[in-house]
Amino acid sequence: MAETQTGKRVKYLQSDNGGEYKSDKLARFCAERGIQQRFTPPYTPQLNGVAERMNRTLVECARCMMEHAGLGKSYWGEAVMTAMFLRNRCPTRAIHQDKSPYQVWTMKKPILANLKVFGCHAYVQVPQDKRAKFDSKSSLCRFLGYAEHQKSYRFEEVSTGAIKISRDATFMEDKFDEGPRNYNDESSVVEFDDHDEDEEKEEEQHQETHAHSIT
């Protein structure tokens, strides 16, 4: 995907020593395409500091969103995907001219008007061909993020737990499972900090450790 979207060839694939990365199938895949695999030494997560820090950032954001929405741990996957969606649309000093990763990848500015509060309630329109004449025109759902391959939202129907993909919905961004909540309150604001200073320090440690390991 990286090659088809950017027109540039992948030269290296760096990873830890997880079994999924050292399989014969992946090795053949890389060899056939001229991609060189690089592995960090065992038990040295500091050599992958930037990725480790990003994982921690996404988990922290997901935890805050679930707590704010009053949702249990079973929603962690949806929360992490939403955190990643938002993070990719936040400007960062790590990129030239403070652009967002989304803007660098697509060459387009992200549309922020469609962002909604994770876990809030919404009435999702039921298509006419899926309801009888006197059935309700909408169903109460929880907002669980953004559809991956289409410009739509992901919802969970409150009454059935069914996942719905739709663009037609009325959001109630201050209504959650535990009742009304003011998401503008300081105690419930989730900030997506770039953590650039932490990442720079971890990158310096990575370079120093790498230099020592070579010598």
MDAnalysis code that builds the backbone (N, CA, C; Angstrom):
import MDAnalysis as mda
import numpy as np

u = mda.Universe.empty(645, n_residues=215, atom_resindex=np.repeat(np.arange(215), 3), trajectory=True)
u.add_TopologyAttr("name", ["N", "CA", "C"] * 215)
u.add_TopologyAttr("resid", np.arange(1, 216))
u.add_TopologyAttr("resname", ["MET", "ALA", "GLU", "THR", "GLN", "THR", "GLY", "LYS", "ARG", "VAL", "LYS", "TYR", "LEU", "GLN", "SER", "ASP", "ASN", "GLY", "GLY", "GLU", "TYR", "LYS", "SER", "ASP", "LYS", "LEU", "ALA", "ARG", "PHE", "CYS", "ALA", "GLU", "ARG", "GLY", "ILE", "GLN", "GLN", "ARG", "PHE", "THR", "PRO", "PRO", "TYR", "THR", "PRO", "GLN", "LEU", "ASN", "GLY", "VAL", "ALA", "GLU", "ARG", "MET", "ASN", "ARG", "THR", "LEU", "VAL", "GLU", "CYS", "ALA", "ARG", "CYS", "MET", "MET", "GLU", "HIS", "ALA", "GLY", "LEU", "GLY", "LYS", "SER", "TYR", "TRP", "GLY", "GLU", "ALA", "VAL", "MET", "THR", "ALA", "MET", "PHE", "LEU", "ARG", "ASN", "ARG", "CYS", "PRO", "THR", "ARG", "ALA", "ILE", "HIS", "GLN", "ASP", "LYS", "SER", "PRO", "TYR", "GLN", "VAL", "TRP", "THR", "MET", "LYS", "LYS", "PRO", "ILE", "LEU", "ALA", "ASN", "LEU", "LYS", "VAL", "PHE", "GLY", "CYS", "HIS", "ALA", "TYR", "VAL", "GLN", "VAL", "PRO", "GLN", "ASP", "LYS", "ARG", "ALA", "LYS", "PHE", "ASP", "SER", "LYS", "SER", "SER", "LEU", "CYS", "ARG", "PHE", "LEU", "GLY", "TYR", "ALA", "GLU", "HIS", "GLN", "LYS", "SER", "TYR", "ARG", "PHE", "GLU", "GLU", "VAL", "SER", "THR", "GLY", "ALA", "ILE", "LYS", "ILE", "SER", "ARG", "ASP", "ALA", "THR", "PHE", "MET", "GLU", "ASP", "LYS", "PHE", "ASP", "GLU", "GLY", "PRO", "ARG", "ASN", "TYR", "ASN", "ASP", "GLU", "SER", "SER", "VAL", "VAL", "GLU", "PHE", "ASP", "ASP", "HIS", "ASP", "GLU", "ASP", "GLU", "GLU", "LYS", "GLU", "GLU", "GLU", "GLN", "HIS", "GLN", "GLU", "THR", "HIS", "ALA", "HIS", "SER", "ILE", "THR"])
u.atoms.positions = np.array([
    [0.828, -1.201, 0.000],
    [0.000, 0.000, 0.000],
    [0.866, 1.257, 0.000],
    [1.945, 1.232, 0.786],
    [2.819, 2.399, 0.838],
    [3.397, 2.700, -0.540],
    [3.743, 1.657, -1.289],
    [4.328, 1.863, -2.607],
    [3.304, 2.396, -3.600],
    [2.101, 1.838, -3.599],
    [1.089, 2.276, -4.560],
    [0.578, 3.675, -4.251],
    [0.562, 4.060, -2.973],
    [0.036, 5.368, -2.596],
    [1.064, 6.483, -2.751],
    [2.350, 6.161, -2.593],
    [3.386, 7.192, -2.638],
    [4.261, 7.122, -3.885],
    [4.256, 5.981, -4.574],
    [5.117, 5.825, -5.734],
    [6.563, 5.547, -5.373],
    [6.844, 5.288, -4.107],
    [8.203, 5.017, -3.650],
    [8.310, 3.568, -3.184],
    [9.484, 2.962, -3.415],
    [9.707, 1.570, -3.049],
    [10.084, 1.453, -1.576],
    [9.620, 0.388, -0.949],
    [10.001, 0.085, 0.428],
    [11.359, -0.609, 0.404],
    [12.331, -0.069, 1.139],
    [13.679, -0.632, 1.149],
    [13.927, -1.520, 2.362],
    [13.408, -1.109, 3.530],
    [13.678, -1.843, 4.759],
    [12.389, -2.063, 5.538],
    [12.342, -3.153, 6.269],
    [11.254, -3.433, 7.196],
    [11.876, -3.770, 8.542],
    [11.776, -2.835, 9.491],
    [12.374, -3.050, 10.807],
    [11.304, -3.468, 11.798],
    [11.607, -4.474, 12.599],
    [10.650, -4.990, 13.574],
    [11.399, -5.641, 14.718],
    [10.638, -6.046, 15.749],
    [11.237, -6.816, 16.827],
    [11.303, -8.282, 16.398],
    [11.569, -9.169, 17.355],
    [11.764, -10.577, 17.027],
    [10.508, -11.412, 17.228],
    [9.350, -10.780, 17.127],
    [8.096, -11.513, 17.242],
    [7.972, -12.575, 16.158],
    [7.338, -13.682, 16.505],
    [7.221, -14.790, 15.568],
    [6.536, -14.424, 14.276],
    [5.580, -13.489, 14.346],
    [4.864, -13.096, 13.136],
    [5.766, -12.380, 12.139],
    [6.899, -11.807, 12.639],
    [7.816, -11.099, 11.753],
    [8.956, -11.990, 11.250],
    [9.147, -13.157, 11.850],
    [10.253, -14.031, 11.478],
    [9.770, -15.298, 10.785],
    [8.569, -15.251, 10.279],
    [8.017, -16.418, 9.586],
    [8.648, -16.564, 8.203],
    [8.644, -17.792, 7.698],
    [9.182, -18.047, 6.356],
    [8.356, -17.329, 5.291],
    [7.053, -17.233, 5.527],
    [6.172, -16.588, 4.554],
    [6.528, -15.118, 4.382],
    [6.752, -14.407, 5.500],
    [7.115, -12.995, 5.410],
    [8.507, -12.832, 4.823],
    [9.421, -13.751, 5.168],
    [10.777, -13.680, 4.622],
    [10.758, -13.824, 3.101],
    [9.950, -14.758, 2.591],
    [9.837, -14.927, 1.134],
    [9.208, -13.692, 0.492],
    [8.184, -13.140, 1.165],
    [7.517, -11.944, 0.645],
    [8.519, -10.807, 0.474],
    [9.346, -10.582, 1.484],
    [10.332, -9.494, 1.424],
    [11.418, -9.783, 0.393],
    [11.871, -11.036, 0.340],
    [12.936, -11.394, -0.596],
    [12.484, -11.218, -2.042],
    [11.252, -11.592, -2.337],
    [10.736, -11.467, -3.701],
    [10.622, -10.019, -4.145],
    [10.501, -9.103, -3.187],
    [10.318, -7.688, -3.517],
    [11.553, -6.849, -3.214],
    [12.635, -7.512, -2.861],
    [13.875, -6.795, -2.596],
    [13.846, -5.950, -1.339],
    [13.014, -6.332, -0.371],
    [12.910, -5.598, 0.892],
    [13.812, -6.259, 1.928],
    [14.687, -5.485, 2.536],
    [15.604, -6.011, 3.544],
    [14.959, -5.967, 4.923],
    [14.943, -7.101, 5.606],
    [14.405, -7.161, 6.959],
    [15.483, -6.801, 7.975],
    [15.104, -5.997, 8.952],
    [15.998, -5.633, 10.046],
    [15.303, -5.944, 11.361],
    [16.032, -6.569, 12.274],
    [15.465, -6.954, 13.567],
    [16.244, -6.291, 14.697],
    [15.517, -5.793, 15.685],
    [16.175, -5.249, 16.872],
    [16.652, -6.402, 17.744],
    [17.720, -6.207, 18.529],
    [18.189, -7.272, 19.418],
    [17.114, -7.654, 20.429],
    [17.109, -8.900, 20.894],
    [16.100, -9.333, 21.876],
    [16.170, -8.513, 23.162],
    [15.015, -8.249, 23.745],
    [14.886, -7.576, 25.046],
    [15.471, -6.159, 25.031],
    [15.347, -5.483, 23.906],
    [15.817, -4.090, 23.821],
    [14.717, -3.212, 23.233],
    [13.601, -3.031, 23.953],
    [12.515, -2.188, 23.423],
    [12.937, -0.745, 23.227],
    [14.027, -0.317, 23.909],
    [14.472, 1.065, 23.757],
    [14.943, 1.356, 22.332],
    [15.308, 0.304, 21.581],
    [15.727, 0.508, 20.199],
    [14.544, 0.774, 19.274],
    [13.367, 0.578, 19.785],
    [12.154, 0.865, 19.015],
    [11.331, 1.904, 19.761],
    [12.039, 2.894, 20.332],
    [11.428, 3.839, 21.260],
    [10.281, 4.645, 20.695],
    [10.400, 5.131, 19.454],
    [9.349, 5.970, 18.878],
    [8.052, 5.183, 18.732],
    [8.158, 3.951, 18.226],
    [6.958, 3.125, 18.059],
    [6.356, 2.760, 19.406],
    [7.223, 2.435, 20.389],
    [6.725, 2.088, 21.719],
    [5.999, 3.278, 22.339],
    [6.542, 4.467, 22.155],
    [5.922, 5.665, 22.712],
    [4.569, 5.933, 22.043],
    [4.482, 5.745, 20.741],
    [3.218, 5.963, 20.042],
    [2.164, 4.969, 20.509],
    [2.563, 3.711, 20.696],
    [1.613, 2.722, 21.212],
    [1.073, 3.154, 22.567],
    [1.961, 3.650, 23.419],
    [1.537, 4.088, 24.755],
    [0.599, 5.291, 24.657],
    [0.890, 6.204, 23.742],
    [0.036, 7.378, 23.556],
    [-1.368, 6.974, 23.123],
    [-1.467, 6.052, 22.173],
    [-2.777, 5.609, 21.692],
    [-3.563, 4.904, 22.787],
    [-2.876, 4.088, 23.587],
    [-3.556, 3.388, 24.684],
    [-4.061, 4.382, 25.720],
    [-3.254, 5.395, 26.037],
    [-3.678, 6.404, 27.010],
    [-4.900, 7.173, 26.504],
    [-4.888, 7.546, 25.237],
    [-6.032, 8.265, 24.661],
    [-7.277, 7.388, 24.663],
    [-7.113, 6.123, 24.290],
    [-8.253, 5.201, 24.260],
    [-8.833, 5.014, 25.653],
    [-7.970, 4.896, 26.651],
    [-8.440, 4.718, 28.028],
    [-9.242, 5.937, 28.489],
    [-8.768, 7.127, 28.160],
    [-9.487, 8.351, 28.542],
    [-10.852, 8.428, 27.868],
    [-10.905, 8.080, 26.596],
    [-12.179, 8.149, 25.877],
    [-13.183, 7.141, 26.416],
    [-12.724, 5.930, 26.738],
    [-13.636, 4.921, 27.283],
    [-14.152, 5.334, 28.654],
    [-13.263, 5.890, 29.480],
    [-13.686, 6.329, 30.809],
    [-14.689, 7.470, 30.705],
    [-14.436, 8.408, 29.812],
    [-15.347, 9.535, 29.642],
    [-16.720, 9.080, 29.166],
    [-16.738, 8.083, 28.277],
    [-18.002, 7.597, 27.725],
    [-18.689, 6.589, 28.635],
    [-17.984, 6.125, 29.677],
    [-18.565, 5.128, 30.561],
    [-18.661, 3.758, 29.921],
    [-17.736, 3.440, 29.010],
    [-17.744, 2.158, 28.322],
    [-16.711, 1.218, 28.925],
    [-16.994, -0.071, 28.886],
    [-16.111, -1.071, 29.458],
    [-14.921, -1.396, 28.572],
    [-14.058, -2.291, 29.076],
    [-12.833, -2.641, 28.371],
    [-13.086, -3.371, 27.059],
    [-14.275, -3.917, 26.895],
    [-14.573, -4.637, 25.653],
    [-14.569, -3.707, 24.439],
    [-14.588, -2.407, 24.675],
    [-14.597, -1.435, 23.573],
    [-13.197, -0.914, 23.255],
    [-12.162, -1.564, 23.795],
    [-10.810, -1.022, 23.637],
    [-10.384, -0.969, 22.161],
    [-10.795, -1.950, 21.366],
    [-10.412, -1.951, 19.956],
    [-10.975, -0.762, 19.202],
    [-12.255, -0.481, 19.423],
    [-12.887, 0.671, 18.775],
    [-12.250, 1.973, 19.250],
    [-11.923, 2.037, 20.543],
    [-11.333, 3.259, 21.098],
    [-9.940, 3.510, 20.535],
    [-9.130, 2.457, 20.410],
    [-7.778, 2.619, 19.871],
    [-7.829, 3.045, 18.405],
    [-8.725, 2.456, 17.633],
    [-8.857, 2.843, 16.229],
    [-9.283, 4.305, 16.094],
    [-10.182, 4.751, 16.982],
    [-10.611, 6.149, 16.949],
    [-9.475, 7.073, 17.367],
    [-8.709, 6.670, 18.387],
    [-7.558, 7.466, 18.817],
    [-6.552, 7.610, 17.683],
    [-6.314, 6.536, 16.944],
    [-5.392, 6.586, 15.810],
    [-5.933, 7.497, 14.709],
    [-7.236, 7.426, 14.450],
    [-7.868, 8.286, 13.446],
    [-7.648, 9.753, 13.798],
    [-7.850, 10.098, 15.062],
    [-7.688, 11.484, 15.500],
    [-6.226, 11.905, 15.498],
    [-5.363, 11.030, 15.978],
    [-3.942, 11.333, 16.050],
    [-3.369, 11.646, 14.666],
    [-3.783, 10.887, 13.670],
    [-3.281, 11.095, 12.309],
    [-3.743, 12.413, 11.709],
    [-4.721, 13.037, 12.325],
    [-5.234, 14.313, 11.827],
    [-4.804, 15.488, 12.687],
    [-3.926, 15.259, 13.638],
    [-3.401, 16.325, 14.496],
    [-2.051, 16.798, 13.974],
    [-1.836, 18.109, 13.845],
    [-0.519, 18.603, 13.434],
    [0.550, 18.181, 14.436],
    [1.741, 17.955, 13.954],
    [2.837, 17.558, 14.824],
    [4.116, 18.259, 14.401],
    [4.924, 18.645, 15.379],
    [6.189, 19.314, 15.084],
    [7.212, 18.349, 14.491],
    [6.936, 17.056, 14.573],
    [7.855, 16.075, 13.999],
    [7.843, 16.115, 12.474],
    [6.808, 16.747, 11.905],
    [6.681, 16.863, 10.456],
    [6.907, 18.316, 10.057],
    [7.598, 18.509, 8.949],
    [7.912, 19.860, 8.469],
    [6.642, 20.676, 8.293],
    [6.690, 21.923, 8.731],
    [5.587, 22.891, 8.632],
    [4.390, 22.500, 9.496],
    [4.624, 21.691, 10.514],
    [3.567, 21.317, 11.465],
    [2.331, 20.744, 10.778],
    [2.533, 19.931, 9.786],
    [1.409, 19.280, 9.119],
    [1.015, 18.012, 9.865],
    [-0.171, 17.522, 9.564],
    [-0.615, 16.268, 10.163],
    [-0.137, 15.102, 9.299],
    [0.017, 13.905, 9.889],
    [0.380, 12.734, 9.076],
    [-0.599, 12.499, 7.931],
    [-1.887, 12.740, 8.182],
    [-2.900, 12.570, 7.131],
    [-2.616, 13.489, 5.950],
    [-2.243, 14.734, 6.235],
    [-1.993, 15.699, 5.166],
    [-0.758, 15.320, 4.360],
    [0.274, 14.822, 5.032],
    [1.487, 14.411, 4.324],
    [1.205, 13.202, 3.435],
    [0.396, 12.286, 3.935],
    [0.127, 11.043, 3.206],
    [-0.793, 11.279, 2.007],
    [-1.834, 12.101, 2.181],
    [-2.844, 12.284, 1.132],
    [-2.677, 13.574, 0.342],
    [-1.821, 14.485, 0.836],
    [-1.649, 15.807, 0.229],
    [-2.931, 16.632, 0.315],
    [-3.796, 16.318, 1.264],
    [-5.031, 17.068, 1.483],
    [-5.165, 17.406, 2.960],
    [-5.764, 18.549, 3.251],
    [-6.024, 18.903, 4.636],
    [-7.200, 18.076, 5.163],
    [-7.094, 17.574, 6.391],
    [-8.197, 16.770, 6.931],
    [-9.429, 17.616, 7.209],
    [-10.593, 17.030, 7.022],
    [-11.862, 17.689, 7.344],
    [-12.196, 17.371, 8.796],
    [-12.271, 18.393, 9.626],
    [-12.477, 18.199, 11.060],
    [-13.916, 18.435, 11.493],
    [-14.747, 18.938, 10.600],
    [-16.131, 19.249, 10.969],
    [-16.942, 17.999, 11.275],
    [-16.473, 16.832, 10.809],
    [-17.239, 15.606, 11.021],
    [-16.818, 14.845, 12.279],
    [-15.915, 15.405, 13.076],
    [-15.464, 14.726, 14.293],
    [-16.543, 14.782, 15.369],
    [-16.746, 13.664, 16.038],
    [-17.757, 13.557, 17.085],
    [-17.135, 12.970, 18.347],
    [-17.868, 13.076, 19.469],
    [-17.368, 12.607, 20.764],
    [-17.554, 11.094, 20.860],
    [-16.482, 10.385, 21.120],
    [-16.521, 8.921, 21.175],
    [-17.484, 8.430, 22.253],
    [-18.303, 7.461, 21.894],
    [-19.218, 6.845, 22.850],
    [-20.527, 7.564, 23.053],
    [-20.704, 8.733, 22.430],
    [-21.949, 9.476, 22.640],
    [-23.113, 8.771, 21.949],
    [-24.318, 9.128, 22.354],
    [-25.516, 8.545, 21.755],
    [-25.875, 9.278, 20.467],
    [-26.522, 8.558, 19.591],
    [-26.964, 9.135, 18.318],
    [-28.170, 8.355, 17.820],
    [-29.041, 9.052, 17.142],
    [-30.160, 8.395, 16.473],
    [-29.770, 8.191, 15.010],
    [-29.654, 6.929, 14.613],
    [-29.222, 6.578, 13.262],
    [-30.439, 6.238, 12.414],
    [-30.505, 6.851, 11.252],
    [-31.653, 6.640, 10.374],
    [-31.702, 5.201, 9.869],
    [-32.879, 4.601, 9.925],
    [-33.102, 3.256, 9.394],
    [-33.545, 3.385, 7.939],
    [-32.845, 2.739, 7.001],
    [-33.241, 2.843, 5.592],
    [-34.695, 2.430, 5.380],
    [-35.335, 3.076, 4.450],
    [-36.761, 2.845, 4.221],
    [-37.065, 1.401, 3.844],
    [-36.159, 0.756, 3.104],
    [-36.418, -0.617, 2.685],
    [-36.192, -1.632, 3.802],
    [-35.737, -1.158, 4.982],
    [-35.509, -2.065, 6.101],
    [-36.463, -1.805, 7.265],
    [-37.516, -1.081, 7.025],
    [-38.505, -0.834, 8.070],
    [-39.910, -0.855, 7.478],
    [-40.846, -1.265, 8.332],
    [-42.247, -1.293, 7.913],
    [-42.841, 0.111, 8.011],
    [-44.064, 0.235, 7.593],
    [-44.696, 1.541, 7.492],
    [-44.757, 2.268, 8.821],
    [-45.045, 1.536, 9.905],
    [-45.199, 2.180, 11.211],
    [-43.988, 1.962, 12.129],
    [-42.888, 1.439, 11.606],
    [-41.666, 1.285, 12.396],
    [-40.994, 2.641, 12.595],
    [-40.166, 2.698, 13.622],
    [-39.416, 3.928, 13.887],
    [-38.443, 4.212, 12.747],
    [-38.278, 5.480, 12.426],
    [-37.385, 5.871, 11.344],
    [-35.923, 5.923, 11.773],
    [-35.662, 5.792, 13.069],
    [-34.283, 5.828, 13.556],
    [-34.143, 4.909, 14.757],
    [-32.911, 4.535, 15.059],
    [-32.635, 3.675, 16.215],
    [-31.554, 4.315, 17.069],
    [-31.647, 4.122, 18.384],
    [-30.671, 4.690, 19.316],
    [-29.390, 3.864, 19.277],
    [-28.263, 4.547, 19.070],
    [-26.975, 3.860, 18.931],
    [-25.890, 4.576, 19.732],
    [-24.767, 3.877, 19.904],
    [-23.547, 4.479, 20.461],
    [-22.596, 4.757, 19.301],
    [-21.953, 5.903, 19.342],
    [-20.969, 6.244, 18.312],
    [-19.631, 5.599, 18.667],
    [-19.103, 4.753, 17.766],
    [-17.878, 4.011, 18.049],
    [-16.729, 4.338, 17.108],
    [-16.846, 5.404, 16.350],
    [-15.710, 5.785, 15.515],
    [-16.094, 5.980, 14.062],
    [-15.097, 5.787, 13.196],
    [-15.237, 6.144, 11.787],
    [-14.995, 4.918, 10.909],
    [-15.815, 4.767, 9.881],
    [-15.669, 3.634, 8.971],
    [-14.323, 3.712, 8.257],
    [-13.726, 2.559, 7.994],
    [-12.359, 2.527, 7.489],
    [-12.268, 2.865, 6.005],
    [-13.154, 2.343, 5.197],
    [-13.018, 2.502, 3.749],
    [-14.154, 3.302, 3.118],
    [-14.880, 4.044, 3.915],
    [-15.943, 4.888, 3.378],
    [-16.175, 6.069, 4.310],
    [-16.746, 7.123, 3.767],
    [-16.972, 8.330, 4.554],
    [-18.254, 8.186, 5.365],
    [-18.173, 7.394, 6.408],
    [-19.333, 7.111, 7.254],
    [-18.872, 6.910, 8.688],
    [-19.843, 6.760, 9.580],
    [-19.574, 6.533, 10.998],
    [-19.884, 5.080, 11.360],
    [-19.266, 4.621, 12.448],
    [-19.556, 3.298, 13.001],
    [-20.399, 3.468, 14.264],
    [-21.448, 2.688, 14.359],
    [-22.345, 2.746, 15.511],
    [-22.606, 1.340, 16.043],
    [-22.994, 1.287, 17.306],
    [-23.501, 0.054, 17.905],
    [-24.924, 0.321, 18.370],
    [-25.869, -0.451, 17.874],
    [-27.257, -0.270, 18.278],
    [-27.418, -0.659, 19.741],
    [-27.995, 0.224, 20.536],
    [-28.100, 0.013, 21.979],
    [-28.940, -1.215, 22.300],
    [-30.026, -1.418, 21.609],
    [-30.956, -2.499, 21.942],
    [-30.475, -3.878, 21.517],
    [-29.694, -3.964, 20.440],
    [-29.296, -5.268, 19.905],
    [-27.793, -5.516, 19.920],
    [-26.975, -4.466, 20.010],
    [-25.528, -4.627, 19.935],
    [-25.010, -4.768, 18.517],
    [-25.882, -4.634, 17.530],
    [-25.473, -4.765, 16.132],
    [-24.657, -3.551, 15.692],
    [-23.631, -3.799, 14.874],
    [-22.801, -2.727, 14.336],
    [-23.451, -2.169, 13.075],
    [-23.548, -0.861, 13.003],
    [-24.150, -0.190, 11.858],
    [-23.171, 0.827, 11.279],
    [-23.134, 0.908, 9.961],
    [-22.336, 1.904, 9.251],
    [-23.297, 2.867, 8.570],
    [-23.198, 4.151, 8.895],
    [-24.152, 5.111, 8.335],
    [-23.578, 6.521, 8.341],
    [-24.076, 7.335, 7.423],
    [-23.750, 8.758, 7.397],
    [-24.899, 9.594, 7.938],
    [-26.077, 8.990, 8.007],
    [-27.282, 9.722, 8.392],
    [-27.585, 9.484, 9.864],
    [-27.220, 10.439, 10.692],
    [-27.416, 10.288, 12.133],
    [-27.528, 11.656, 12.790],
    [-28.265, 11.685, 13.875],
    [-28.360, 12.882, 14.712],
    [-27.617, 12.599, 16.007],
    [-26.522, 13.329, 16.224],
    [-25.661, 13.071, 17.379],
    [-26.110, 13.874, 18.592],
    [-26.028, 13.239, 19.751],
    [-26.247, 13.902, 21.042],
    [-24.937, 13.780, 21.818],
    [-24.041, 14.732, 21.597],
    [-22.670, 14.597, 22.075],
    [-22.509, 14.798, 23.579],
    [-23.587, 15.102, 24.278],
    [-23.518, 15.198, 25.736],
    [-24.324, 14.082, 26.407],
    [-24.765, 13.080, 25.622],
    [-25.548, 11.970, 26.158],
    [-24.747, 10.678, 26.022],
    [-24.635, 9.946, 27.152],
    [-23.880, 8.699, 27.180],
    [-24.667, 7.639, 27.945],
    [-24.122, 6.436, 28.009],
    [-24.811, 5.350, 28.711],
    [-25.092, 5.703, 30.164],
    [-24.178, 6.432, 30.788],
    [-24.327, 6.781, 32.205],
    [-25.092, 8.080, 32.401],
    [-25.637, 8.646, 31.328],
    [-26.421, 9.868, 31.440],
    [-25.738, 11.055, 30.800],
    [-26.325, 12.248, 30.939],
    [-25.751, 13.458, 30.332],
    [-24.383, 13.777, 30.921],
    [-23.517, 14.321, 30.081],
    [-22.201, 14.732, 30.546],
    [-21.696, 15.848, 29.659],
    [-21.117, 16.859, 30.289],
    [-20.599, 18.000, 29.546],
    [-19.182, 17.690, 29.101],
    [-18.988, 17.407, 27.816],
    [-17.661, 17.038, 27.331],
    [-16.729, 18.229, 27.227],
    [-17.245, 19.457, 27.438],
    [-16.377, 20.637, 27.432],
    [-15.746, 20.894, 28.792],
    [-16.167, 20.137, 29.800],
    [-15.610, 20.305, 31.133],
    [-14.124, 19.961, 31.117],
    [-13.327, 20.718, 31.878],
    [-11.879, 20.526, 31.858],
    [-11.484, 19.116, 32.268],
    [-12.253, 18.507, 33.160],
    [-11.898, 17.184, 33.655],
    [-12.108, 16.099, 32.613],
    [-12.836, 16.403, 31.531],
    [-13.149, 15.370, 30.549],
    [-12.586, 15.665, 29.165],
    [-11.703, 16.654, 29.067],
    [-11.092, 16.973, 27.784],
    [-9.888, 16.060, 27.567],
    [-9.829, 15.402, 26.411],
    [-8.700, 14.547, 26.066],
    [-7.794, 15.312, 25.119],
    [-6.570, 15.567, 25.539],
    [-5.633, 16.305, 24.711],
    [-4.676, 15.327, 24.037],
    [-4.431, 15.539, 22.747],
    [-3.517, 14.703, 22.005],
    [-2.175, 15.425, 21.923],
    [-1.365, 15.218, 22.942],
    [-0.068, 15.869, 23.001],
    [0.892, 15.164, 22.052],
    [1.730, 15.943, 21.387],
    [2.676, 15.359, 20.441],
    [3.768, 14.546, 21.124],
    [4.092, 14.899, 22.382],
    [5.161, 14.228, 23.119],
    [6.480, 14.288, 22.347],
    [6.687, 15.379, 21.628],
    [7.886, 15.447, 20.807],
    [9.156, 15.391, 21.643],
    [9.141, 16.035, 22.814],
    [10.332, 16.036, 23.639],
    [10.661, 14.625, 24.094],
    [9.638, 13.865, 24.508],
    [9.872, 12.492, 24.931],
    [10.403, 11.654, 23.773],
    [9.825, 11.841, 22.594],
    [10.254, 11.057, 21.451],
    [11.684, 11.401, 21.055],
    [12.051, 12.700, 21.151],
    [13.410, 13.092, 20.815],
    [14.405, 12.465, 21.786],
    [14.062, 12.456, 23.101],
    [14.952, 11.846, 24.083],
    [15.104, 10.355, 23.827],
    [13.967, 9.690, 23.523],
    [14.026, 8.258, 23.271],
    [14.823, 7.952, 22.012],
    [14.719, 8.820, 21.007],
    [15.488, 8.625, 19.785],
    [16.975, 8.793, 20.054],
    [17.348, 9.776, 20.906],
    [18.751, 9.955, 21.264],
    [19.275, 8.737, 22.011],
    [18.454, 8.206, 22.952],
    [18.855, 7.005, 23.673],
    [19.018, 5.827, 22.723],
    [18.127, 5.758, 21.743],
    [18.209, 4.687, 20.753],
    [19.526, 4.758, 19.991],
    [19.921, 5.971, 19.572],
    [21.148, 6.135, 18.813],
    [22.368, 5.811, 19.666],
    [22.352, 6.250, 20.945],
    [23.475, 5.958, 21.827],
    [23.598, 4.464, 22.081],
    [22.470, 3.804, 22.356],
    [22.488, 2.372, 22.617],
    [22.951, 1.608, 21.389],
    [22.486, 2.053, 20.215],
    [22.871, 1.401, 18.969],
    [24.368, 1.554, 18.732],
    [24.914, 2.729, 19.047],
    [26.345, 2.960, 18.867],
    [27.158, 2.069, 19.794],
    [26.714, 1.936, 21.067],
    [27.422, 1.083, 22.016],
    [27.374, -0.380, 21.579],
    [26.235, -0.815, 21.059],
    [26.095, -2.216, 20.671],
    [26.994, -2.554, 19.490],
    [27.243, -1.572, 18.608],
    [28.106, -1.809, 17.448],
    [29.559, -1.880, 17.865],
    [29.951, -0.964, 18.808],
    [31.343, -0.948, 19.249],
    [31.628, -2.111, 20.180],
])
